[in-house]
């Protein structure tokens, strides 16, 4: 065995030991005490990077909650921004040198003041290590960014739930896969050290990936090792819903089975997917950002009018009329 001569090496070794001892518990999605969405919560904002912007897991969550609690009238808003970090880091030559990674610090105030969310659900980490091997300074920047986010959201009187970063496929690079293991473990530790609400998607995704590869060695969530397919997004949605106190989702293998007992589930899913696609671009345009190459959304008043029109169609499908 190689001699460990640095604190970083010791930290990595310790992490691997902890992982081997507790992996099965974490990977089964043991999410601690379920979080009950307070009755006064109406607007729920999802923050994150390109995985959040893609939004499949948000569509899954909104559809499930809409079918189960049509009376709640949650407004679920996706303002995920591709390439974004909370660490204010960007690798040299990002996007072919066209632009540095956008940083949440630049736009959070506008998101909070223009949208006025009651609850924020934030998923960061995938981009925050900038796809490099573990480094103490980069790790500290990620931790500082998350702590800053917590302080800022609290200033606006909103609640916040953190989500561990999705898994990075180790076949694309074991070093960075390990970085996200460490970032996820730190965020999970904040449940106990800081009393934060933290949902674990990372370890359940990792276990599912490894289990599937025992059956099919070619299985993967993503071509690039980063952006999960519908299966990966469903695992994320499932863990978030379990944390939100929806134990029935545990038996579902996909959204089709999750919605199977409801009338017109597929139709509602399609409508919500279409509406989310429209609204995320409208909200991003309205709140503003510095990332080039994004779609220009509808003016927010026009988008909100269309939102309400689609809400009527969704409710008609749910009621079976």
Secondary structure as UniProt FT lines:
FT   HELIX           7..27
FT   TURN            28..29
FT   TURN            39..40
FT   STRAND          43..48
FT   HELIX           50..54
FT   HELIX           56..68
FT   TURN            70..72
FT   STRAND          75..78
FT   TURN            82..83
FT   TURN            92..93
FT   HELIX           94..97
FT   HELIX           104..106
FT   HELIX           108..115
FT   STRAND          119..123
FT   TURN            126..131
FT   HELIX           136..155
FT   TURN            156..157
FT   STRAND          159..163
FT   HELIX           170..172
FT   HELIX           174..193
FT   STRAND          197..199
FT   HELIX           202..215
FT   TURN            217..218
FT   TURN            223..224
FT   HELIX           230..243
FT   TURN            244..245
FT   HELIX           247..251
FT   HELIX           255..258
FT   TURN            259..261
FT   TURN            263..264
FT   HELIX           265..287
FT   TURN            292..293
FT   HELIX           300..319
//
